[in-house]
Amino acid sequence: MTPQIYKLWCVFSIERERFAGFYPQISRAILVVHIGKLRPDSKLRDLGYAIVEDLQIHLSSLLADMSLANIIGIIRHELGHLCDTNPYIPNTGQEQLADDIAEFVSGQRIYYDKNDIQTIIPAKYPRPQYLHR
């Protein structure tokens, strides 16, 4: 395991345990790390996504080069998606709901930094309207 993947795995493990205290099914969640971009057409801010049905969180290894506040913010956001049992439908507010679930579990709000990437350091809140909802 590379140092980048290990860093992501450690944060994921800690946060998964925290979320499993409220949503027991999350204890079965797994992490999949993609080396480099998630997809060839991914934008800079596309660093993670969740597959709710399979309890999977997919992260780009590029996330490991970001601040710990960003890593925590993105992992919590994606875990929030896994806790939301409604099927994902774009532009229905489920992106903000994932942030709200993360805030409920952790007691810390999810903000958006100058690059519109999730963070736990106070910045833009709520999720900017121009991002997919």
BAVOMI-384684 format. One record per atom (N, C-alpha, C): residue number from 1; z, x, y. Coordinates in nm, 4 decimals. Layout:
N
<atom pos="NUM" pz="Z" px="X" py="Y"/>
...
! end
This chain:
133
<atom pos="1" pz="0.0000" px="0.0852" py="-0.1176"/>
<atom pos="1" pz="0.0000" px="0.0000" py="0.0000"/>
<atom pos="1" pz="0.0000" px="0.0895" py="0.1235"/>
<atom pos="2" pz="-0.0916" px="0.0615" py="0.2147"/>
<atom pos="2" pz="-0.1000" px="0.1422" py="0.3366"/>
<atom pos="2" pz="0.0158" px="0.1074" py="0.4301"/>
<atom pos="3" pz="0.0477" px="0.1958" py="0.5246"/>
<atom pos="3" pz="0.1543" px="0.1638" py="0.6213"/>
<atom pos="3" pz="0.1255" px="0.0361" py="0.7004"/>
<atom pos="4" pz="-0.0031" px="0.0111" py="0.7323"/>
<atom pos="4" pz="-0.0382" px="-0.1107" py="0.8066"/>
<atom pos="4" pz="-0.0049" px="-0.2355" py="0.7254"/>
<atom pos="5" pz="-0.0466" px="-0.2356" py="0.6000"/>
<atom pos="5" pz="-0.0218" px="-0.3517" py="0.5145"/>
<atom pos="5" pz="0.1281" px="-0.3682" py="0.4902"/>
<atom pos="6" pz="0.1977" px="-0.2570" py="0.4714"/>
<atom pos="6" pz="0.3425" px="-0.2628" py="0.4490"/>
<atom pos="6" pz="0.4140" px="-0.3249" py="0.5693"/>
<atom pos="7" pz="0.3716" px="-0.2877" py="0.6885"/>
<atom pos="7" pz="0.4321" px="-0.3431" py="0.8111"/>
<atom pos="7" pz="0.4137" px="-0.4947" py="0.8158"/>
<atom pos="8" pz="0.2923" px="-0.5405" py="0.7885"/>
<atom pos="8" pz="0.2654" px="-0.6840" py="0.7891"/>
<atom pos="8" pz="0.3450" px="-0.7545" py="0.6791"/>
<atom pos="9" pz="0.3503" px="-0.6929" py="0.5608"/>
<atom pos="9" pz="0.4220" px="-0.7510" py="0.4480"/>
<atom pos="9" pz="0.5716" px="-0.7669" py="0.4800"/>
<atom pos="10" pz="0.6313" px="-0.6669" py="0.5435"/>
<atom pos="10" pz="0.7743" px="-0.6739" py="0.5765"/>
<atom pos="10" pz="0.8036" px="-0.7899" py="0.6701"/>
<atom pos="11" pz="0.7252" px="-0.8037" py="0.7757"/>
<atom pos="11" pz="0.7473" px="-0.9143" py="0.8703"/>
<atom pos="11" pz="0.7228" px="-1.0479" py="0.8000"/>
<atom pos="12" pz="0.6161" px="-1.0558" py="0.7235"/>
<atom pos="12" pz="0.5857" px="-1.1784" py="0.6499"/>
<atom pos="12" pz="0.7016" px="-1.2167" py="0.5576"/>
<atom pos="13" pz="0.7556" px="-1.1215" py="0.4849"/>
<atom pos="13" pz="0.8642" px="-1.1493" py="0.3898"/>
<atom pos="13" pz="0.9884" px="-1.2043" py="0.4603"/>
<atom pos="14" pz="1.0235" px="-1.1438" py="0.5723"/>
<atom pos="14" pz="1.1401" px="-1.1894" py="0.6486"/>
<atom pos="14" pz="1.1180" px="-1.3312" py="0.7007"/>
<atom pos="15" pz="1.0008" px="-1.3543" py="0.7581"/>
<atom pos="15" pz="0.9719" px="-1.4857" py="0.8158"/>
<atom pos="15" pz="0.9546" px="-1.5920" py="0.7077"/>
<atom pos="16" pz="0.8942" px="-1.5565" py="0.5955"/>
<atom pos="16" pz="0.8781" px="-1.6522" py="0.4851"/>
<atom pos="16" pz="1.0161" px="-1.7006" py="0.4387"/>
<atom pos="17" pz="1.1110" px="-1.6091" py="0.4264"/>
<atom pos="17" pz="1.2464" px="-1.6468" py="0.3854"/>
<atom pos="17" pz="1.3104" px="-1.7409" py="0.4869"/>
<atom pos="18" pz="1.2915" px="-1.7116" py="0.6150"/>
<atom pos="18" pz="1.3463" px="-1.7965" py="0.7220"/>
<atom pos="18" pz="1.2881" px="-1.9387" py="0.7115"/>
<atom pos="19" pz="1.1572" px="-1.9491" py="0.6970"/>
<atom pos="19" pz="1.0915" px="-2.0795" py="0.6904"/>
<atom pos="19" pz="1.1276" px="-2.1538" py="0.5624"/>
<atom pos="20" pz="1.1459" px="-2.0814" py="0.4528"/>
<atom pos="20" pz="1.1804" px="-2.1447" py="0.3253"/>
<atom pos="20" pz="1.3174" px="-2.2118" py="0.3317"/>
<atom pos="21" pz="1.4030" px="-2.1687" py="0.4235"/>
<atom pos="21" pz="1.5313" px="-2.2344" py="0.4417"/>
<atom pos="21" pz="1.5172" px="-2.3779" py="0.4901"/>
<atom pos="22" pz="1.4071" px="-2.4079" py="0.5585"/>
<atom pos="22" pz="1.3794" px="-2.5424" py="0.6086"/>
<atom pos="22" pz="1.2742" px="-2.6138" py="0.5240"/>
<atom pos="23" pz="1.1795" px="-2.5382" py="0.4731"/>
<atom pos="23" pz="1.0680" px="-2.5916" py="0.3947"/>
<atom pos="23" pz="1.0611" px="-2.5117" py="0.2644"/>
<atom pos="24" pz="1.1336" px="-2.5548" py="0.1594"/>
<atom pos="24" pz="1.1463" px="-2.4746" py="0.0368"/>
<atom pos="24" pz="1.0143" px="-2.4308" py="-0.0270"/>
<atom pos="25" pz="0.9086" px="-2.5101" py="-0.0135"/>
<atom pos="25" pz="0.7806" px="-2.4728" py="-0.0738"/>
<atom pos="25" pz="0.7251" px="-2.3422" py="-0.0169"/>
<atom pos="26" pz="0.7690" px="-2.3050" py="0.1024"/>
<atom pos="26" pz="0.7186" px="-2.1838" py="0.1671"/>
<atom pos="26" pz="0.7620" px="-2.0580" py="0.0908"/>
<atom pos="27" pz="0.8641" px="-2.0673" py="0.0089"/>
<atom pos="27" pz="0.9066" px="-1.9504" py="-0.0701"/>
<atom pos="27" pz="0.7955" px="-1.9044" py="-0.1642"/>
<atom pos="28" pz="0.6985" px="-1.9921" py="-0.1918"/>
<atom pos="28" pz="0.5864" px="-1.9560" py="-0.2808"/>
<atom pos="28" pz="0.4637" px="-1.9048" py="-0.2040"/>
<atom pos="29" pz="0.4729" px="-1.8990" py="-0.0731"/>
<atom pos="29" pz="0.3590" px="-1.8553" py="0.0084"/>
<atom pos="29" pz="0.3250" px="-1.7094" py="-0.0214"/>
<atom pos="30" pz="0.1962" px="-1.6809" py="-0.0157"/>
<atom pos="30" pz="0.1511" px="-1.5433" py="-0.0373"/>
<atom pos="30" pz="0.0740" px="-1.4936" py="0.0839"/>
<atom pos="31" pz="0.0714" px="-1.3618" py="0.0963"/>
<atom pos="31" pz="0.0009" px="-1.2958" py="0.2058"/>
<atom pos="31" pz="-0.1221" px="-1.2253" py="0.1508"/>
<atom pos="32" pz="-0.2338" px="-1.2455" py="0.2176"/>
<atom pos="32" pz="-0.3578" px="-1.1754" py="0.1862"/>
<atom pos="32" pz="-0.3975" px="-1.0990" py="0.3114"/>
<atom pos="33" pz="-0.4119" px="-0.9674" py="0.3000"/>
<atom pos="33" pz="-0.4494" px="-0.8855" py="0.4152"/>
<atom pos="33" pz="-0.5936" px="-0.8392" py="0.3979"/>
<atom pos="34" pz="-0.6738" px="-0.8644" py="0.4997"/>
<atom pos="34" pz="-0.8140" px="-0.8220" py="0.5027"/>
<atom pos="34" pz="-0.8214" px="-0.6919" py="0.5820"/>
<atom pos="35" pz="-0.8872" px="-0.5939" py="0.5280"/>
<atom pos="35" pz="-0.9045" px="-0.4677" py="0.5990"/>
<atom pos="35" pz="-1.0090" px="-0.4902" py="0.7086"/>
<atom pos="36" pz="-0.9704" px="-0.4661" py="0.8323"/>
<atom pos="36" pz="-1.0602" px="-0.4899" py="0.9456"/>
<atom pos="36" pz="-1.0615" px="-0.6370" py="0.9831"/>
<atom pos="37" pz="-1.1769" px="-0.6851" py="1.0281"/>
<atom pos="37" pz="-1.1899" px="-0.8242" py="1.0721"/>
<atom pos="37" pz="-1.1747" px="-0.9205" py="0.9547"/>
<atom pos="38" pz="-1.1332" px="-1.0429" py="0.9865"/>
<atom pos="38" pz="-1.1224" px="-1.1462" py="0.8836"/>
<atom pos="38" pz="-1.2600" px="-1.1859" py="0.8313"/>
<atom pos="39" pz="-1.3555" px="-1.1942" py="0.9218"/>
<atom pos="39" pz="-1.4945" px="-1.2276" py="0.8890"/>
<atom pos="39" pz="-1.5833" px="-1.1453" py="0.9819"/>
<atom pos="40" pz="-1.7062" px="-1.1194" py="0.9433"/>
<atom pos="40" pz="-1.7934" px="-1.0397" py="1.0302"/>
<atom pos="40" pz="-1.8096" px="-1.0964" py="1.1708"/>
<atom pos="41" pz="-1.8046" px="-1.2297" py="1.1857"/>
<atom pos="41" pz="-1.8243" px="-1.2915" py="1.3166"/>
<atom pos="41" pz="-1.6922" px="-1.3221" py="1.3886"/>
<atom pos="42" pz="-1.5810" px="-1.2693" py="1.3390"/>
<atom pos="42" pz="-1.4500" px="-1.2945" py="1.4002"/>
<atom pos="42" pz="-1.4417" px="-1.2358" py="1.5403"/>
<atom pos="43" pz="-1.3713" px="-1.3091" py="1.6284"/>
<atom pos="43" pz="-1.3439" px="-1.2599" py="1.7633"/>
<atom pos="43" pz="-1.2192" px="-1.1726" py="1.7589"/>
<atom pos="44" pz="-1.1941" px="-1.0988" py="1.8666"/>
<atom pos="44" pz="-1.0771" px="-1.0121" py="1.8752"/>
<atom pos="44" pz="-0.9474" px="-1.0866" py="1.8465"/>
<atom pos="45" pz="-0.9360" px="-1.2094" py="1.8955"/>
<atom pos="45" pz="-0.8107" px="-1.2824" py="1.8793"/>
<atom pos="45" pz="-0.7989" px="-1.3526" py="1.7438"/>
<atom pos="46" pz="-0.9018" px="-1.3466" py="1.6601"/>
<atom pos="46" pz="-0.8974" px="-1.4085" py="1.5273"/>
<atom pos="46" pz="-0.8321" px="-1.3118" py="1.4297"/>
<atom pos="47" pz="-0.7005" px="-1.3200" py="1.4207"/>
<atom pos="47" pz="-0.6245" px="-1.2233" py="1.3401"/>
<atom pos="47" pz="-0.5563" px="-1.2855" py="1.2202"/>
<atom pos="48" pz="-0.5606" px="-1.4179" py="1.2090"/>
<atom pos="48" pz="-0.4963" px="-1.4819" py="1.0952"/>
<atom pos="48" pz="-0.5381" px="-1.6254" py="1.0792"/>
<atom pos="49" pz="-0.5239" px="-1.6751" py="0.9578"/>
<atom pos="49" pz="-0.5435" px="-1.8174" py="0.9311"/>
<atom pos="49" pz="-0.4644" px="-1.8537" py="0.8062"/>
<atom pos="50" pz="-0.4409" px="-1.9828" py="0.7895"/>
<atom pos="50" pz="-0.3640" px="-2.0328" py="0.6759"/>
<atom pos="50" pz="-0.4517" px="-2.1221" py="0.5897"/>
<atom pos="51" pz="-0.4282" px="-2.1163" py="0.4595"/>
<atom pos="51" pz="-0.4892" px="-2.2103" py="0.3653"/>
<atom pos="51" pz="-0.3733" px="-2.2905" py="0.3074"/>
<atom pos="52" pz="-0.3548" px="-2.4095" py="0.3623"/>
<atom pos="52" pz="-0.2377" px="-2.4908" py="0.3319"/>
<atom pos="52" pz="-0.2299" px="-2.5259" py="0.1836"/>
<atom pos="53" pz="-0.3416" px="-2.5685" py="0.1250"/>
<atom pos="53" pz="-0.3417" px="-2.6135" py="-0.0150"/>
<atom pos="53" pz="-0.2962" px="-2.5042" py="-0.1111"/>
<atom pos="54" pz="-0.3255" px="-2.3788" py="-0.0786"/>
<atom pos="54" pz="-0.2930" px="-2.2661" py="-0.1664"/>
<atom pos="54" pz="-0.1704" px="-2.1877" py="-0.1199"/>
<atom pos="55" pz="-0.1054" px="-2.2347" py="-0.0128"/>
<atom pos="55" pz="0.0097" px="-2.1644" py="0.0460"/>
<atom pos="55" pz="-0.0224" px="-2.0168" py="0.0704"/>
<atom pos="56" pz="-0.1355" px="-1.9933" py="0.1350"/>
<atom pos="56" pz="-0.1801" px="-1.8574" py="0.1643"/>
<atom pos="56" pz="-0.1901" px="-1.8356" py="0.3145"/>
<atom pos="57" pz="-0.1498" px="-1.7163" py="0.3540"/>
<atom pos="57" pz="-0.1734" px="-1.6707" py="0.4906"/>
<atom pos="57" pz="-0.2630" px="-1.5483" py="0.4813"/>
<atom pos="58" pz="-0.3729" px="-1.5522" py="0.5535"/>
<atom pos="58" pz="-0.4671" px="-1.4409" py="0.5590"/>
<atom pos="58" pz="-0.4533" px="-1.3741" py="0.6948"/>
<atom pos="59" pz="-0.4339" px="-1.2423" py="0.6933"/>
<atom pos="59" pz="-0.4216" px="-1.1656" py="0.8166"/>
<atom pos="59" pz="-0.5196" px="-1.0503" py="0.8167"/>
<atom pos="60" pz="-0.5658" px="-1.0146" py="0.9344"/>
<atom pos="60" pz="-0.6465" px="-0.8943" py="0.9521"/>
<atom pos="60" pz="-0.5526" px="-0.7747" py="0.9604"/>
<atom pos="61" pz="-0.5913" px="-0.6638" py="0.8994"/>
<atom pos="61" pz="-0.5109" px="-0.5419" py="0.9101"/>
<atom pos="61" pz="-0.5036" px="-0.4939" py="1.0545"/>
<atom pos="62" pz="-0.5970" px="-0.5380" py="1.1397"/>
<atom pos="62" pz="-0.5960" px="-0.5011" py="1.2815"/>
<atom pos="62" pz="-0.4695" px="-0.5502" py="1.3514"/>
<atom pos="63" pz="-0.4092" px="-0.6550" py="1.2983"/>
<atom pos="63" pz="-0.2858" px="-0.7078" py="1.3565"/>
<atom pos="63" pz="-0.1746" px="-0.6036" py="1.3542"/>
<atom pos="64" pz="-0.1726" px="-0.5168" py="1.2544"/>
<atom pos="64" pz="-0.0661" px="-0.4163" py="1.2416"/>
<atom pos="64" pz="-0.0638" px="-0.3188" py="1.3586"/>
<atom pos="65" pz="-0.1753" px="-0.3062" py="1.4309"/>
<atom pos="65" pz="-0.1809" px="-0.2163" py="1.5462"/>
<atom pos="65" pz="-0.1297" px="-0.2826" py="1.6748"/>
<atom pos="66" pz="-0.0964" px="-0.4087" py="1.6664"/>
<atom pos="66" pz="-0.0480" px="-0.4821" py="1.7839"/>
<atom pos="66" pz="0.1041" px="-0.4732" py="1.7904"/>
<atom pos="67" pz="0.1611" px="-0.5298" py="1.8945"/>
<atom pos="67" pz="0.3065" px="-0.5254" py="1.9125"/>
<atom pos="67" pz="0.3753" px="-0.6092" py="1.8052"/>
<atom pos="68" pz="0.4997" px="-0.5762" py="1.7796"/>
<atom pos="68" pz="0.5790" px="-0.6533" py="1.6840"/>
<atom pos="68" pz="0.5903" px="-0.7985" py="1.7301"/>
<atom pos="69" pz="0.5965" px="-0.8214" py="1.8613"/>
<atom pos="69" pz="0.6035" px="-0.9572" py="1.9149"/>
<atom pos="69" pz="0.4793" px="-1.0376" py="1.8777"/>
<atom pos="70" pz="0.3613" px="-0.9748" py="1.8791"/>
<atom pos="70" pz="0.2389" px="-1.0425" py="1.8371"/>
<atom pos="70" pz="0.2385" px="-1.0682" py="1.6869"/>
<atom pos="71" pz="0.2797" px="-0.9691" py="1.6101"/>
<atom pos="71" pz="0.2829" px="-0.9845" py="1.4641"/>
<atom pos="71" pz="0.3728" px="-1.1017" py="1.4261"/>
<atom pos="72" pz="0.4918" px="-1.1051" py="1.4831"/>
<atom pos="72" pz="0.5858" px="-1.2142" py="1.4538"/>
<atom pos="72" pz="0.5274" px="-1.3476" py="1.4994"/>
<atom pos="73" pz="0.4701" px="-1.3509" py="1.6192"/>
<atom pos="73" pz="0.4131" px="-1.4746" py="1.6719"/>
<atom pos="73" pz="0.3038" px="-1.5313" py="1.5838"/>
<atom pos="74" pz="0.2130" px="-1.4459" py="1.5400"/>
<atom pos="74" pz="0.1021" px="-1.4934" py="1.4559"/>
<atom pos="74" pz="0.1520" px="-1.5363" py="1.3191"/>
<atom pos="75" pz="0.2390" px="-1.4578" py="1.2581"/>
<atom pos="75" pz="0.2897" px="-1.4953" py="1.1253"/>
<atom pos="75" pz="0.3673" px="-1.6266" py="1.1329"/>
<atom pos="76" pz="0.4496" px="-1.6429" py="1.2339"/>
<atom pos="76" pz="0.5230" px="-1.7694" py="1.2475"/>
<atom pos="76" pz="0.4288" px="-1.8865" py="1.2704"/>
<atom pos="77" pz="0.3257" px="-1.8660" py="1.3510"/>
<atom pos="77" pz="0.2277" px="-1.9720" py="1.3755"/>
<atom pos="77" pz="0.1611" px="-2.0133" py="1.2445"/>
<atom pos="78" pz="0.1181" px="-1.9156" py="1.1661"/>
<atom pos="78" pz="0.0496" px="-1.9468" py="1.0399"/>
<atom pos="78" pz="0.1453" px="-2.0107" py="0.9394"/>
<atom pos="79" pz="0.2697" px="-1.9656" py="0.9353"/>
<atom pos="79" pz="0.3679" px="-2.0316" py="0.8490"/>
<atom pos="79" pz="0.3906" px="-2.1755" py="0.8943"/>
<atom pos="80" pz="0.3849" px="-2.1983" py="1.0252"/>
<atom pos="80" pz="0.3951" px="-2.3348" py="1.0776"/>
<atom pos="80" pz="0.2860" px="-2.4239" py="1.0212"/>
<atom pos="81" pz="0.1647" px="-2.3699" py="1.0073"/>
<atom pos="81" pz="0.0557" px="-2.4471" py="0.9453"/>
<atom pos="81" pz="0.0901" px="-2.4818" py="0.8008"/>
<atom pos="82" pz="0.1487" px="-2.3879" py="0.7271"/>
<atom pos="82" pz="0.1818" px="-2.4147" py="0.5867"/>
<atom pos="82" pz="0.2877" px="-2.5238" py="0.5739"/>
<atom pos="83" pz="0.3716" px="-2.5384" py="0.6740"/>
<atom pos="83" pz="0.4763" px="-2.6416" py="0.6721"/>
<atom pos="83" pz="0.4213" px="-2.7791" py="0.7068"/>
<atom pos="84" pz="0.3086" px="-2.7846" py="0.7755"/>
<atom pos="84" pz="0.2457" px="-2.9097" py="0.8166"/>
<atom pos="84" pz="0.1635" px="-2.9610" py="0.6989"/>
<atom pos="85" pz="0.2074" px="-3.0690" py="0.6385"/>
<atom pos="85" pz="0.1413" px="-3.1184" py="0.5173"/>
<atom pos="85" pz="0.0193" px="-3.2061" py="0.5451"/>
<atom pos="86" pz="-0.0087" px="-3.2357" py="0.6715"/>
<atom pos="86" pz="-0.1286" px="-3.3135" py="0.7033"/>
<atom pos="86" pz="-0.2510" px="-3.2240" py="0.6940"/>
<atom pos="87" pz="-0.3596" px="-3.2740" py="0.6351"/>
<atom pos="87" pz="-0.4819" px="-3.1930" py="0.6270"/>
<atom pos="87" pz="-0.5267" px="-3.1510" py="0.7664"/>
<atom pos="88" pz="-0.5715" px="-3.0274" py="0.7785"/>
<atom pos="88" pz="-0.6121" px="-2.9749" py="0.9085"/>
<atom pos="88" pz="-0.7434" px="-3.0371" py="0.9528"/>
<atom pos="89" pz="-0.7431" px="-3.0897" py="1.0727"/>
<atom pos="89" pz="-0.8640" px="-3.1430" py="1.1357"/>
<atom pos="89" pz="-0.8715" px="-3.0767" py="1.2727"/>
<atom pos="90" pz="-0.9794" px="-3.0039" py="1.3012"/>
<atom pos="90" pz="-0.9897" px="-2.9348" py="1.4302"/>
<atom pos="90" pz="-0.9713" px="-3.0291" py="1.5488"/>
<atom pos="91" pz="-0.9121" px="-2.9738" py="1.6534"/>
<atom pos="91" pz="-0.8939" px="-3.0422" py="1.7818"/>
<atom pos="91" pz="-0.8093" px="-3.1689" py="1.7736"/>
<atom pos="92" pz="-0.7070" px="-3.1682" py="1.6880"/>
<atom pos="92" pz="-0.6168" px="-3.2829" py="1.6773"/>
<atom pos="92" pz="-0.4752" px="-3.2470" py="1.7202"/>
<atom pos="93" pz="-0.4566" px="-3.1288" py="1.7766"/>
<atom pos="93" pz="-0.3243" px="-3.0889" py="1.8215"/>
<atom pos="93" pz="-0.2437" px="-3.0162" py="1.7162"/>
<atom pos="94" pz="-0.3026" px="-2.9933" py="1.5995"/>
<atom pos="94" pz="-0.2273" px="-2.9280" py="1.4926"/>
<atom pos="94" pz="-0.2000" px="-2.7811" py="1.5223"/>
<atom pos="95" pz="-0.2770" px="-2.7200" py="1.6098"/>
<atom pos="95" pz="-0.2486" px="-2.5813" py="1.6480"/>
<atom pos="95" pz="-0.1171" px="-2.5746" py="1.7255"/>
<atom pos="96" pz="-0.0977" px="-2.6666" py="1.8196"/>
<atom pos="96" pz="0.0287" px="-2.6705" py="1.8928"/>
<atom pos="96" pz="0.1422" px="-2.7126" py="1.8006"/>
<atom pos="97" pz="0.1142" px="-2.8023" py="1.7074"/>
<atom pos="97" pz="0.2170" px="-2.8452" py="1.6125"/>
<atom pos="97" pz="0.2660" px="-2.7265" py="1.5296"/>
<atom pos="98" pz="0.1763" px="-2.6364" py="1.4901"/>
<atom pos="98" pz="0.2177" px="-2.5164" py="1.4154"/>
<atom pos="98" pz="0.3138" px="-2.4331" py="1.4998"/>
<atom pos="99" pz="0.2855" px="-2.4200" py="1.6285"/>
<atom pos="99" pz="0.3764" px="-2.3479" py="1.7189"/>
<atom pos="99" pz="0.5111" px="-2.4200" py="1.7302"/>
<atom pos="100" pz="0.5067" px="-2.5533" py="1.7377"/>
<atom pos="100" pz="0.6300" px="-2.6305" py="1.7496"/>
<atom pos="100" pz="0.7167" px="-2.6188" py="1.6246"/>
<atom pos="101" pz="0.6542" px="-2.6198" py="1.5079"/>
<atom pos="101" pz="0.7286" px="-2.6017" py="1.3834"/>
<atom pos="101" pz="0.7911" px="-2.4627" py="1.3811"/>
<atom pos="102" pz="0.7148" px="-2.3624" py="1.4214"/>
<atom pos="102" pz="0.7677" px="-2.2254" py="1.4254"/>
<atom pos="102" pz="0.8875" px="-2.2161" py="1.5196"/>
<atom pos="103" pz="0.8806" px="-2.2845" py="1.6326"/>
<atom pos="103" pz="0.9926" px="-2.2842" py="1.7271"/>
<atom pos="103" pz="1.1142" px="-2.3540" py="1.6668"/>
<atom pos="104" pz="1.0922" px="-2.4652" py="1.5982"/>
<atom pos="104" pz="1.2016" px="-2.5375" py="1.5334"/>
<atom pos="104" pz="1.2730" px="-2.4478" py="1.4320"/>
<atom pos="105" pz="1.1962" px="-2.3779" py="1.3501"/>
<atom pos="105" pz="1.2544" px="-2.2946" py="1.2441"/>
<atom pos="105" pz="1.3234" px="-2.1706" py="1.3009"/>
<atom pos="106" pz="1.2578" px="-2.1032" py="1.3944"/>
<atom pos="106" pz="1.3075" px="-1.9730" py="1.4412"/>
<atom pos="106" pz="1.3974" px="-1.9814" py="1.5643"/>
<atom pos="107" pz="1.3863" px="-2.0913" py="1.6383"/>
<atom pos="107" pz="1.4606" px="-2.1008" py="1.7630"/>
<atom pos="107" pz="1.3937" px="-2.0247" py="1.8766"/>
<atom pos="108" pz="1.2746" px="-1.9691" py="1.8513"/>
<atom pos="108" pz="1.1988" px="-1.8975" py="1.9548"/>
<atom pos="108" pz="1.0625" px="-1.9630" py="1.9722"/>
<atom pos="109" pz="1.0241" px="-1.9787" py="2.0958"/>
<atom pos="109" pz="0.8962" px="-2.0393" py="2.1296"/>
<atom pos="109" pz="0.7807" px="-1.9424" py="2.1009"/>
<atom pos="110" pz="0.6658" px="-1.9984" py="2.0673"/>
<atom pos="110" pz="0.5424" px="-1.9203" py="2.0549"/>
<atom pos="110" pz="0.4688" px="-1.9308" py="2.1878"/>
<atom pos="111" pz="0.4388" px="-1.8154" py="2.2460"/>
<atom pos="111" pz="0.3640" px="-1.8072" py="2.3715"/>
<atom pos="111" pz="0.2274" px="-1.7470" py="2.3424"/>
<atom pos="112" pz="0.1438" px="-1.7386" py="2.4462"/>
<atom pos="112" pz="0.0109" px="-1.6785" py="2.4360"/>
<atom pos="112" pz="-0.0007" px="-1.5710" py="2.5433"/>
<atom pos="113" pz="-0.0319" px="-1.4490" py="2.4998"/>
<atom pos="113" pz="-0.0372" px="-1.3366" py="2.5936"/>
<atom pos="113" pz="-0.1679" px="-1.3368" py="2.6725"/>
<atom pos="114" pz="-0.1916" px="-1.2322" py="2.7491"/>
<atom pos="114" pz="-0.3109" px="-1.2259" py="2.8354"/>
<atom pos="114" pz="-0.4414" px="-1.2282" py="2.7562"/>
<atom pos="115" pz="-0.4351" px="-1.1947" py="2.6273"/>
<atom pos="115" pz="-0.5530" px="-1.2006" py="2.5398"/>
<atom pos="115" pz="-0.5559" px="-1.3290" py="2.4571"/>
<atom pos="116" pz="-0.4669" px="-1.4222" py="2.4902"/>
<atom pos="116" pz="-0.4545" px="-1.5501" py="2.4198"/>
<atom pos="116" pz="-0.4155" px="-1.5327" py="2.2732"/>
<atom pos="117" pz="-0.3342" px="-1.4326" py="2.2463"/>
<atom pos="117" pz="-0.2837" px="-1.4066" py="2.1118"/>
<atom pos="117" pz="-0.1363" px="-1.4461" py="2.1093"/>
<atom pos="118" pz="-0.0948" px="-1.5099" py="2.0007"/>
<atom pos="118" pz="0.0434" px="-1.5543" py="1.9887"/>
<atom pos="118" pz="0.1397" px="-1.4368" py="2.0037"/>
<atom pos="119" pz="0.2530" px="-1.4668" py="2.0664"/>
<atom pos="119" pz="0.3578" px="-1.3677" py="2.0879"/>
<atom pos="119" pz="0.4904" px="-1.4414" py="2.1019"/>
<atom pos="120" pz="0.5996" px="-1.3684" py="2.0855"/>
<atom pos="120" pz="0.7302" px="-1.4292" py="2.1095"/>
<atom pos="120" pz="0.7883" px="-1.3834" py="2.2430"/>
<atom pos="121" pz="0.7124" px="-1.3039" py="2.3161"/>
<atom pos="121" pz="0.7523" px="-1.2613" py="2.4507"/>
<atom pos="121" pz="0.7036" px="-1.3679" py="2.5494"/>
<atom pos="122" pz="0.7903" px="-1.4162" py="2.6383"/>
<atom pos="122" pz="0.7490" px="-1.5216" py="2.7310"/>
<atom pos="122" pz="0.6182" px="-1.4894" py="2.8043"/>
<atom pos="123" pz="0.5261" px="-1.5840" py="2.7950"/>
<atom pos="123" pz="0.3945" px="-1.5741" py="2.8583"/>
<atom pos="123" pz="0.3434" px="-1.7174" py="2.8754"/>
<atom pos="124" pz="0.2146" px="-1.7409" py="2.8512"/>
<atom pos="124" pz="0.1583" px="-1.8758" py="2.8668"/>
<atom pos="124" pz="0.2156" px="-1.9705" py="2.7614"/>
<atom pos="125" pz="0.2498" px="-2.0905" py="2.8069"/>
<atom pos="125" pz="0.2960" px="-2.1961" py="2.7177"/>
<atom pos="125" pz="0.2642" px="-2.3288" py="2.7851"/>
<atom pos="126" pz="0.2234" px="-2.4305" py="2.7135"/>
<atom pos="126" pz="0.1921" px="-2.4330" py="2.5709"/>
<atom pos="126" pz="0.0589" px="-2.3651" py="2.5426"/>
<atom pos="127" pz="0.0106" px="-2.3797" py="2.4207"/>
<atom pos="127" pz="-0.1178" px="-2.3215" py="2.3815"/>
<atom pos="127" pz="-0.2227" px="-2.3625" py="2.4848"/>
<atom pos="128" pz="-0.2977" px="-2.2650" py="2.5368"/>
<atom pos="128" pz="-0.3981" px="-2.2984" py="2.6388"/>
<atom pos="128" pz="-0.4987" px="-2.4025" py="2.5896"/>
<atom pos="129" pz="-0.5336" px="-2.4951" py="2.6781"/>
<atom pos="129" pz="-0.6251" px="-2.6051" py="2.6446"/>
<atom pos="129" pz="-0.7635" px="-2.5585" py="2.6022"/>
<atom pos="130" pz="-0.8058" px="-2.4414" py="2.6526"/>
<atom pos="130" pz="-0.9414" px="-2.3959" py="2.6221"/>
<atom pos="130" pz="-0.9515" px="-2.3333" py="2.4823"/>
<atom pos="131" pz="-0.8407" px="-2.3113" py="2.4149"/>
<atom pos="131" pz="-0.8443" px="-2.2661" py="2.2761"/>
<atom pos="131" pz="-0.8585" px="-2.3871" py="2.1851"/>
<atom pos="132" pz="-0.9122" px="-2.3654" py="2.0640"/>
<atom pos="132" pz="-0.9258" px="-2.4818" py="1.9769"/>
<atom pos="132" pz="-0.7893" px="-2.5405" py="1.9496"/>
<atom pos="133" pz="-0.7855" px="-2.6724" py="1.9427"/>
<atom pos="133" pz="-0.6606" px="-2.7468" py="1.9333"/>
<atom pos="133" pz="-0.6363" px="-2.7852" py="1.7905"/>
! end
